[in-house]
Amino acid sequence: MTVTDTRPDTESGETTKTLDALVIGAGVAGLYQVYQLKKLGLNVHGYEEASDVGGTWYWNRYPGARFDSEGYIYQYMFDEDLYKGWSWSKKFPDQSEIEDWFHYATDKLGVRDDFDFSTRITSAEFDEVTGRWTVTTDRGQIIDTRFLVSCAGMLSAPLTSMFEGQDTFLGEIFHTSRWPRDGVQLLNKRVAVIGTGATGIQVIQTIAPDVELLKVFVRTPQFTLPMKNPDYTTADVRAYHDKFEHLRDTVKTTVVGFEYDYTTKEWAERTEEERRELLEECYNDGSLKLWIASYLSMFVDPDVSAAVSDFVRAKIGARLRDPKLIDLLVPKPEDFGFGTHRVPLERGYYEVFHRPNVEAIGVRNNPITRIVPEGIELADGTLHEVDVIIMATGFDAGSGALSRLDPKGRGGRSLADDWNREIRSTMGFMVHGYPNLLTTGIPLAPSAALCNMPTCLQQQTEWISRLIGHMQENGHRVVEPTLEGEEAWVQHHDEVTQATLIAKTDSWYNGANVEGKPRGRVLSYLGAADFRQRTDENADRGYPGFRFA
Ligand code: NA7
């Protein structure tokens, strides 16, 4: 069914569609969720704000956007033919190839016609009498649905309005995750990039050769790892296709849902030489291995963290010729430990700063105060004149997408208000007070950068489908986590995460990048395999901590 099949009818207040399940989002989770619920026999329909499929990979089409996960684990793995019917051209494919994969997968799953595109969900309200949700869209639809399933993404609420005076800028200004489909003409322009996270780094290293002048505004430098991105031959593709069963089974067992895992011979059990050997081996792999397949103790033991950080610091520093650049681009020992921020992969990022057309501007002690018609003004009054401003300023992670929708649960309670006080959930699948609202990619479940997203999203959507199947079999209409059940999960989550150095380091992992957001709690659960085991066990035991009616 397409959008034209649905009568815009908000004025009369009449329901225009009645569903068993409404799925928000046509990314990795949403497409698969719709597919599964259809198979269960539900009358399900998806709604997507973008004009096409892809989720994160639809929106993030900025220059240089590509996976930091190996393509061969960033696929659906529930179906061997679906997996093997697709061949990546390189180890870490770029956005356009990823978008092609989404089209391939959507057609194979046969769910394209189950979505309304260019349609934003504008409100959602739970009716306690009927046990159903009333949902409206920006196209005037009113949808009555039993289940509301959010697959709206954990890094999908961009921080676009960051600076006073943004509207006065006479040039063009873009947030990386709202990059125009037709691209942006950057050739021979004076371009500013604000932000040096995973996104900023990809943009900077990609556009530097093409622009007249590139001004990079650096507040916090990142620890990075060098990417090696070989093209794949037919034999390479065959080799990873042949490993399908191994890959499918292995990603389910690892801490972050990748094919590799942390060493079983920890830092303390190794000689100096052996410690260094593994660091070098992981570093030279050209992947995220040093972060997610070396020493797990680096996340809890400050000494191990310091040693690994020193190792990476030296590697980065050795690539920079100018002490001023080292000062700006290499994290200092007092800043944060390696891996407590999201670690980006880079290719030639540091070398870019040796180009005559690239300038790094430190804004930690001299912050950006406002945007003026000509460009960017700093606290000391310096004006940087540019034609284009690229904001690689990140997202309201985890809770942002659902908070912006602000579903109203039992008694009219507002999720935005609840999460403004404290960000809580039950295993990331539900929130107490919001019956029949099922969620993926929200806080307190493993998610982005602390899990390979397709691994975790497949598991989360499958868990949701199993729950709905259980309700169908048992004639339940409504499910809600109990307060006690939720409290138990929050406590467990905090026990697992709060002991880590990630909890002690400001970043989007714990809400510190958004003014006013409750901070301190790590938003992602740590331990994808452990999460899978615990949540599967919960289902096996008949869902303790959930109340059915
Ligand atoms: P991030 O990692 O949140 O990075 C945002 C960057 O923007 C970061 O360097 C920020 O510096 C910078 N920023 C934000 N506000 C300002 C102001 N006011 N002045 C200067 N610099 C600022 O977002 P990404 O899009 O790179 O990555 C998000 C995830 O998406 C990524 O990890 C992938 O998993 C996908 P700060 O660190 O706050 O000092």
Residues whose N, C-alpha, C, O or C-beta is under 5 A from the ligand:
A	BS01	NA7	L155 I194 G195 T196 G197 A198 T199 G200 F217 R219 T220 R342 I368 A392 T393 G394 F395 A448 A449 W508
